[in-house]
Amino acid sequence: MGAWRHFPIFMITLPLLGAVLMPFLGYLRERWVPYAALLPLAASTLLGFLLVGRIPAGDHLSYHLGGWEPPFGIEIRVDHVGLFLMLVVCAITLLALVYSRRYIEKEVSPGRRTAYYVLYLLMSGAMLGFTATGDIFNLFVFMEILALSSYALVAITGNRNAVRAAFKYVLMGAPSSIMVLLAVGFLYSVTGTLNMADLASRIAESGYTEVLVVSYILFVIGFGVKAALFPLHMWLPDAHSIAPSPISALLSGLLVEVCAFALVRITFSVFTRSATDLVGGTADAVGVAAAAAVLYGGIMAITQKDLKVMIAYSTVSHIGYIFLGITAFTAEGLTGAMYHMLDHGLAKACLFLCAGNFIYLKGYRRIEELRGAWRQMPWTCFAFALASISVIGIPPTAGFISKWYLILGNIRAGKWLYTIVLLSGSILAAVYCLRIIYYMFFQAGKEEAWEDASRDVPPGMLVPVWALSLGTLFFGVFSYLLIPSLLKASAYLL
């Protein structure tokens, strides 16, 4: 496959290398840091798009670190599904970083701004590595880089609420990391290998002992906490709502999704469908939790008065959607889950950045304060409305396509109750999203709350918001560009 197989490792290492170099640049010229931080992410994004069409059907790109062949060496392994998620990570992190420059100047004190960009690049590189690694211990290492950087970014402003939210996040994140590490240790004790492809063959040969059962359950709980699957979601509302809005966009739009994707890889690439009794039995419990998440998250979102808290609870609901697609164990359901990762990443990142616009310009967080907001911030409000339509699942947005395949996958699996839950979740989403749209466009604000003259946020904050919102429309109208490949990849995994 030539030079193309080197691209995934460059996509991962460029942001990590940038994180190492940023402190030196910050010491020399701190005002250059926001611009320099864009370079490694832009390069990773370009390399990702150059890989499109370069991976043969049903095959993968493999890179062996240091030239050491697996199972002894660490492998970077990218298939069609992995490349799809890497491109989602690259695009959203790059757009949120463009947005960050203005927002962070106002939100974060000068002494911490370089640290913000260092942690941001660490988090971005870790998500890419987390998605692409073919070594299960390396998966844990990237997970810890991702977790530690996200803890620090939640608390980056230094105010009391941010530190409290980060501490709560750590209290749940640390035990979940220990669970994942124990699961890795149990797998190694039984198989003697850490390479995922090698693990799959050795697990299939060894049979399923009690150790493997415990290992899989620990993976489900550990990654369930990271992905904020109900009822392991308690850290999410505070962390997502208190963090700076660009970080909220990454936490909601990407972090929980790559952790859900890790469970997809563990289930289908390591334990595989030959572990029907083990995987299927645990999947039943996960399906119940996911269905509860859809309903609980939607109901809690309706009751919120703070805009960012509402969006955070909506994330709890939509993580349930993703897991209902995974546990359907059909090609349509898994395709719907993957496509919902794309839609959720775009839409939720857009909503959090729009919320950041309201905070940046007016300091408004409460939903009631958004009455008549379109008078002064029409571009932000229309972008918010478009992303909300995708969250609800109204055609022709990507949210409609993903929910269509999620419902179809559960129907094919004979899971009619979960189909009803998915439809109910869309109704709940319509309630909490349309309420805000109604306030923005159809109610008058308080006197002097919004000036008559239109003066929205700077273009550097509007362009990322509109790119994300139009992305939900583009991937709804042109879903045929991705759906056939995802269906084939899902059928291959199953």
C-alpha positions in Angstrom: 0.0 0.0 0.0 3.1 2.2 -0.2 3.4 5.5 1.5 -0.3 5.7 2.4 0.1 3.3 5.3 2.2 6.0 7.1 -0.5 8.6 7.0 -2.5 7.4 10.1 0.6 7.6 12.3 1.3 11.1 11.1 -2.3 12.0 11.8 -1.9 10.9 15.4 1.7 12.2 16.1 1.4 15.7 14.5 -1.1 17.1 17.2 0.9 15.3 19.9 4.2 16.9 18.6 2.4 20.2 18.4 1.4 19.9 22.1 5.1 19.4 23.0 6.2 22.4 21.0 3.5 24.9 22.0 5.0 25.7 25.5 8.2 26.9 23.9 6.3 29.1 21.4 4.1 30.4 24.2 7.2 31.4 26.1 8.5 33.4 23.1 5.3 34.8 21.6 2.0 33.7 23.3 -0.1 35.5 20.8 1.2 33.2 18.0 0.0 30.0 19.8 -3.6 30.1 18.6 -2.5 30.3 15.0 0.4 27.7 15.3 -2.0 25.2 17.0 -4.0 25.1 13.8 -1.2 23.7 11.7 -0.9 20.2 13.1 -4.7 19.7 13.1 -5.0 21.1 9.6 -2.3 18.7 8.4 -3.9 15.7 10.1 -7.2 16.6 8.5 -5.6 16.9 5.0 -3.9 13.5 5.5 -7.2 12.0 6.5 -8.9 13.2 3.4 -6.0 12.0 1.2 -6.7 8.5 2.6 -10.3 8.4 1.4 -10.6 5.7 -1.3 -7.1 4.4 -0.5 -8.2 1.5 1.7 -9.4 -1.5 -0.3 -12.8 -2.9 0.4 -12.8 -5.2 3.4 -9.2 -4.4 4.1 -7.2 -2.0 6.4 -4.0 0.0 6.6 -1.5 -1.3 9.1 1.6 0.5 10.5 4.0 -1.2 12.9 5.7 1.2 15.3 9.5 0.8 15.2 9.3 -1.9 12.6 8.2 -4.4 15.2 5.7 -6.9 13.8 2.6 -7.6 15.8 1.8 -9.3 18.1 5.0 -8.2 19.8 5.0 -4.6 18.4 2.4 -1.9 18.5 0.1 -1.7 15.5 -1.8 1.2 14.1 -4.7 -0.3 12.2 -7.3 1.7 10.2 -10.2 0.3 8.4 -13.1 2.1 6.7 -15.0 2.6 9.9 -11.9 3.8 11.8 -11.1 6.3 9.0 -14.6 7.6 9.0 -14.4 8.4 12.7 -10.9 9.8 12.4 -12.2 12.3 9.7 -15.1 13.3 12.0 -12.6 13.9 14.9 -10.2 15.9 12.6 -13.0 18.1 11.2 -14.7 19.0 14.4 -11.5 19.6 16.4 -10.2 21.9 13.7 -13.4 23.9 13.6 -13.7 24.1 17.4 -10.0 25.3 17.5 -10.7 28.1 15.0 -13.6 29.1 17.2 -11.5 29.0 20.3 -9.2 32.0 19.6 -11.8 34.7 20.3 -13.7 32.8 22.9 -10.7 31.8 25.0 -9.3 35.4 25.0 -12.4 36.3 27.0 -12.9 33.1 29.0 -9.4 32.1 30.1 -6.8 34.3 31.8 -3.6 35.0 29.8 -1.4 32.8 32.0 -3.4 29.7 31.1 -4.0 30.2 27.4 -0.9 28.4 26.2 -1.9 25.5 28.5 -5.3 25.5 26.9 -3.9 24.9 23.4 -1.4 22.3 24.7 -4.2 20.3 26.4 -6.4 20.8 23.3 -3.8 19.3 21.0 -3.1 16.4 23.4 -6.8 15.7 23.6 -7.2 15.8 19.8 -4.2 13.5 19.2 -5.3 11.1 21.8 -8.8 10.8 20.2 -7.1 10.0 16.9 -4.8 7.4 18.5 -7.7 6.0 20.5 -9.6 5.4 17.3 -6.8 3.9 15.2 -4.7 1.8 17.5 -4.6 -2.0 17.0 -3.1 -2.7 20.4 -5.4 -3.0 23.3 -2.9 -1.7 25.9 -2.1 1.2 23.7 -5.9 1.8 23.6 -5.7 2.2 27.4 -2.7 4.6 27.1 -4.5 6.9 24.6 -7.6 6.7 26.8 -5.6 8.0 29.8 -4.1 10.9 27.7 -7.6 11.7 26.6 -9.0 11.6 30.1 -6.3 13.6 31.8 -6.4 16.4 29.2 -10.2 16.5 29.4 -10.1 16.7 33.2 -7.7 19.7 33.0 -9.7 21.4 30.2 -12.9 21.3 32.2 -11.2 23.1 35.0 -9.0 25.4 32.8 -10.8 28.6 33.8 -10.0 28.0 37.5 -13.3 29.1 38.9 -14.9 27.1 41.7 -17.7 25.5 39.7 -15.2 24.4 37.0 -12.9 22.8 39.5 -15.8 21.1 41.2 -17.1 19.7 37.9 -13.6 18.5 37.0 -13.2 16.8 40.4 -16.6 15.0 39.9 -15.4 13.9 36.5 -12.2 12.5 38.0 -14.0 10.7 40.7 -15.9 8.7 38.1 -13.2 8.6 35.4 -10.4 7.2 37.6 -12.3 4.0 38.7 -13.5 3.4 35.1 -9.8 3.6 33.9 -8.9 1.0 36.5 -11.7 -1.2 35.2 -10.4 -1.0 31.7 -6.8 -1.7 32.8 -8.0 -4.7 34.8 -9.9 -6.0 31.7 -6.8 -5.6 29.6 -4.8 -7.5 32.3 -7.3 -10.3 32.4 -7.3 -10.7 28.6 -3.5 -10.8 28.6 -3.4 -13.4 31.3 -5.6 -15.7 29.3 -4.2 -15.1 25.8 -0.7 -13.9 26.2 -1.1 -11.1 23.6 -2.3 -7.5 23.4 -2.7 -7.1 19.6 -6.4 -6.9 18.9 -6.3 -9.1 15.7 -4.2 -11.7 17.5 -6.6 -11.5 20.5 -9.6 -12.3 18.4 -8.0 -15.5 17.0 -6.7 -16.7 20.4 -10.0 -15.9 22.2 -11.9 -17.9 19.6 -9.5 -20.9 20.1 -9.3 -20.8 23.9 -13.1 -20.8 24.6 -14.8 -18.5 27.0 -13.7 -18.9 30.6 -15.0 -16.9 33.6 -12.0 -14.6 33.2 -13.1 -13.6 29.7 -16.6 -13.0 31.0 -15.4 -10.7 33.7 -13.0 -8.9 31.3 -15.8 -8.1 28.9 -18.1 -6.8 31.6 -15.3 -4.6 32.9 -14.8 -3.2 29.4 -18.5 -2.4 29.1 -18.6 -0.7 32.5 -15.3 1.2 32.0 -16.1 2.5 28.6 -19.7 3.0 29.6 -18.6 5.6 32.2 -16.4 7.3 29.6 -19.2 7.3 27.1 -21.7 8.6 29.7 -24.1 5.7 29.2 -27.0 5.9 31.7 -26.8 5.4 34.7 -23.0 6.0 34.5 -23.5 9.5 33.2 -23.5 11.5 36.4 -20.2 13.4 35.5 -21.5 14.6 32.2 -24.1 17.4 32.9 -21.7 19.4 35.1 -18.5 18.8 33.0 -20.2 19.6 29.7 -22.0 22.7 30.9 -19.2 24.3 33.0 -16.3 23.7 30.6 -15.5 26.4 28.0 -17.9 26.0 25.1 -15.3 24.8 22.6 -14.4 22.0 25.1 -18.1 21.3 25.7 -18.3 20.8 21.9 -15.5 18.2 22.0 -16.7 16.4 25.1 -20.2 16.1 23.8 -19.5 15.8 20.1 -16.5 13.6 20.1 -15.2 12.2 23.4 -18.2 10.2 24.4 -18.5 8.9 20.8 -14.9 7.6 20.5 -15.4 5.8 23.8 -18.6 4.2 22.4 -16.6 3.3 19.3 -13.9 1.7 21.5 -16.7 -0.7 22.8 -17.7 -1.4 19.2 -14.1 -2.4 18.4 -13.8 -4.5 21.6 -17.1 -6.3 20.8 -16.8 -6.9 17.1 -13.0 -7.0 16.5 -11.7 -8.6 19.7 -14.4 -10.8 21.2 -16.2 -11.1 17.8 -19.7 -12.6 17.1 -18.4 -16.0 17.9 -18.8 -15.0 21.5 -22.5 -14.9 21.1 -23.5 -16.0 24.6 -21.1 -13.6 26.3 -21.6 -10.6 24.1 -25.3 -11.1 23.6 -26.1 -11.5 27.3 -24.2 -8.4 28.2 -25.7 -6.5 25.2 -29.2 -7.1 26.6 -28.3 -5.2 29.7 -26.6 -2.5 27.7 -29.7 -2.2 25.5 -32.0 -1.7 28.5 -29.6 1.0 29.8 -29.5 2.7 26.4 -33.3 2.7 26.1 -33.5 4.3 29.6 -30.9 6.8 28.5 -33.0 7.9 25.5 -36.0 8.6 27.6 -34.3 9.9 30.8 -32.0 12.3 28.9 -34.9 13.7 26.8 -37.1 14.2 29.9 -34.3 15.9 31.9 -33.4 18.1 28.9 -37.0 19.4 28.8 -36.9 20.4 32.5 -33.7 22.4 32.3 -33.5 26.2 32.5 -29.8 26.5 31.6 -29.0 26.2 27.9 -25.7 24.3 28.2 -27.2 21.9 30.8 -30.1 21.2 28.5 -27.7 20.3 25.6 -25.7 18.1 28.0 -28.7 16.1 29.0 -29.6 15.8 25.3 -26.2 14.1 24.8 -27.2 11.5 27.4 -30.2 10.7 25.3 -28.3 10.5 22.1 -25.6 8.3 23.5 -28.5 5.9 24.2 -29.4 6.1 20.4 -25.8 5.0 19.5 -25.9 2.1 21.9 -29.3 0.9 20.7 -27.8 0.7 17.2 -24.8 -1.3 18.4 -26.9 -3.8 20.5 -29.3 -4.4 17.5 -26.4 -6.6 16.0 -27.6 -5.9 12.5 -25.8 -4.1 9.7 -28.5 -1.4 9.5 -28.3 -0.8 13.3 -24.5 -0.6 13.4 -24.6 1.7 10.3 -27.2 3.9 12.1 -25.0 4.0 15.2 -21.9 5.1 13.2 -23.9 7.7 11.2 -25.4 9.0 14.4 -21.9 9.5 15.7 -21.3 11.8 12.7 -24.7 13.6 13.1 -24.3 13.9 16.8 -20.8 15.2 16.5 -21.7 17.9 14.1 -25.0 18.9 15.7 -24.0 18.9 19.3 -20.7 20.7 18.6 -22.8 23.4 16.7 -25.3 23.7 19.6 -22.5 24.2 22.2 -20.7 26.7 20.1 -23.9 28.6 19.5 -24.4 28.6 23.3 -20.8 29.9 23.5 -21.8 32.8 21.2 -24.7 33.8 23.5 -22.3 33.7 26.5 -19.5 35.6 24.6 -21.7 38.4 23.4 -24.3 38.8 26.1 -23.4 36.6 29.0 -26.7 34.8 28.7 -27.0 31.1 29.7 -30.6 30.8 30.8 -33.1 29.7 28.1 -35.6 32.4 29.0 -33.0 35.0 28.3 -33.0 33.9 24.6 -36.4 35.4 23.9 -36.1 37.5 20.8 -32.4 36.6 20.3 -32.7 36.6 16.5 -32.9 40.4 16.5 -29.3 40.8 17.4 -27.8 37.4 16.6 -29.6 36.1 13.5 -26.7 34.0 12.1 -26.2 32.2 15.4 -29.9 31.6 15.9 -30.4 30.2 12.4 -27.4 27.9 12.8 -28.8 26.8 16.1 -32.2 26.1 14.5 -30.7 24.0 11.7 -28.6 21.9 14.1 -31.7 21.4 16.3 -33.7 20.1 13.4 -31.0 17.5 12.9 -31.1 16.6 16.6 -34.8 16.0 16.3 -34.3 13.9 13.1 -36.3 15.9 10.6 -35.5 15.4 6.9 -33.4 16.2 5.0 -30.8 16.3 7.8 -28.2 13.7 8.8 -30.2 13.1 12.0 -33.1 11.8 9.9 -30.8 9.3 8.0 -29.1 8.0 11.2 -32.4 7.5 13.0 -33.9 5.8 10.0 -31.2 3.2 10.0 -31.3 2.9 13.8 -35.1 2.2 13.6 -34.6 -0.1 10.6 -31.9 -2.1 12.4 -34.0 -2.6 15.5 -37.0 -3.7 13.4 -34.8 -6.2 11.6 -33.7 -7.5 15.0 -37.3 -7.8 16.1 -36.8 -5.3 18.9 -40.1 -3.4 18.6 -40.0 -1.9 22.1 -36.6 -0.2 21.3 -38.1 1.0 18.1 -40.9 2.7 20.0 -38.2 4.2 22.4 -36.3 5.6 19.4 -39.4 7.3 18.1 -40.3 8.6 21.6 -36.8 10.1 21.9 -37.4 12.1 18.7 -40.6 13.5 20.2 -38.8 14.5 23.4 -36.1 16.1 21.3 -38.7 18.1 19.4 -40.1 19.4 22.7 -36.8 20.8 24.1 -35.4 22.0 20.7 -38.5 23.6 19.4 -39.1 25.4 22.7 -35.8 27.3 22.3 -36.5 28.0 18.6 -39.9 29.4 19.7 -38.2 31.7 22.2 -35.6 32.9 19.8 -37.8 33.7 16.8 -41.4 34.1 18.0 -41.2 35.8 21.4 -40.2 39.3 22.2 -37.3 39.8 24.6 -37.2 42.0 27.6 -36.7 45.7 27.1 -33.1 46.5 26.1 -32.2 42.8 26.3 -31.5 42.7 22.6 -30.7 45.7 20.5 -32.7 46.2 17.3 -29.5 46.6 15.3 -28.0 43.3 14.2 -24.6 42.7 15.6 -23.6 39.1 15.9 -20.3 37.5 17.1 -17.1 37.9 15.0 -16.8 35.9 11.7 -14.1 33.7 13.3 -16.8 32.4 15.7 -19.6 32.2 13.1 -17.8 30.3 10.3 -17.2 27.1 12.5 -20.8 27.2 13.7 -22.2 27.4 10.2 -19.8 24.8 8.8 -21.1 22.4 11.5 -24.8 23.2 10.9 -24.5 23.0 7.1 -22.6 19.7 7.6 -25.8 18.2 9.2 -27.7 19.3 6.1 -25.0 18.1 3.6 -24.7 14.6 5.1 -28.5 14.4 5.1 -28.9 15.3 1.4 -25.8 13.4 0.3 -26.0 10.4 2.6 -25.4 8.1 -0.3 -21.7 9.2 -0.2 -21.2 7.3 3.1 -24.1 4.9 3.7 -23.1 2.1 1.2 -19.6 2.0 2.6 -20.8 1.9 6.2 -23.3 -0.9 5.4 -20.5 -3.0 3.9 -18.1 -2.3 6.8 -20.9 -3.1 9.3 -21.7 -6.4 7.6 -18.0 -7.2 7.6 -17.7 -6.6 11.3 -20.8 -8.7 12.0 
